[in-house]
Amino acid sequence: MDESLAYEILSAVEEIPPGCVATYGQIARLIGRERNARLVGRVCRYSQFFGSYPCHRVVDHSGRLVPGWPEQRDLLLGEGVPFRDASHVDLSRCRWQP
């Protein structure tokens, strides 16, 4: 993985304010790589190797949380992010508008 690209993605993720979420596709578009939403997910998955970033604020296009990462829900609830159901945030109320 290209480290400079990883830091570009994580720099965008770092801008998401507490209480808001962004989608993988939204981050990809912000860095000019609109077809690379999966790459954004991969970089978020390994973000601990690059520093401390708020990757818990990134969800899929439907607002779904990362399967198998129950801490993500707790972190988002702690920031006041509204949920539609147990595994989906309410994007209409908390999507980040950069």
N, C-alpha and C positions, 0 to 999 in steps of 0.2 A: 504494500500500500504506500502511495506517495505521501510522505509526511506533510509536505506543504499543502496538499489538498485536504488532508485530515485536519490540519489546523485552520484552514479556510472554513470548513464545515463547522468545526467546533467554535470558531469565532462567531459564526452566525447563531449557533445554539446558545452561546453565552449571552446574547442580546435579549433572549426571551425573558420578560420580567416575571417575577413571582406572581402566581395567580392566573397566568396565561399559559396556553400550549400552542405549539406549531405542529404541522404535519411534516412527515419526511419529504413529501413532494414540495411543500412550501419552502423548506430549507434548500432543497435542490434548486428551485427556481431563483431563490435569493442569491445564490452563488453562480448563477448562469449555467447550470447543468440540469435543466428541467427533466431530463430523462434518467436521472441518477438517484431516484428516491431510495432504492435498495442500498446504494453506496452510503447514503446518509445513515441508514439503519445500521450498516456494518461498522461505520466509524463510531457511532454512538455506542454500539455494543462493546467496543474496545477502547472507549474514551479514557478509562482509568490509566492507560499506558501513556497518555499525553498530558495528564493533569486532572484537575477537578472541574467538571462542567455539569450544568444542569440538564443532562440528557433525559431525566425523568419527565421533562416538559415537552418531549417529542412523542407524538402518537401517529397512528396510521390515518389514512384519509377519512375513515369513518369515526375517528375518535377512540378507537380501540387501544387498550393498553397492551404492553408487551406481555405475551403469554409466559407464565413461569416466573414473573418478577412481581410478587405481591407487594414489595416495598414501594413500587412506583405509585400504587393507589394511595398508600399512606402518606407519601411525600406530597402528592398533589392535594389530597384532602387537607393536609397541614397548611397548605398555601391558600385554601379556600376555593379550589377549582370545583365547579359544579359537575355532577355526573348525571347521565341519562339513566344508567343502570350500573350494575356492579363492575362491568368491564369497559364502559364507554364514557368518556367525558362528553359534556354538552358543548360541542364546538360552536354552536350558535351563540353561546354566552361567554366563552373564554378563549376563542381563537385570537392569537396575537396578530395585530395589525401593524406591521413595521412602518 
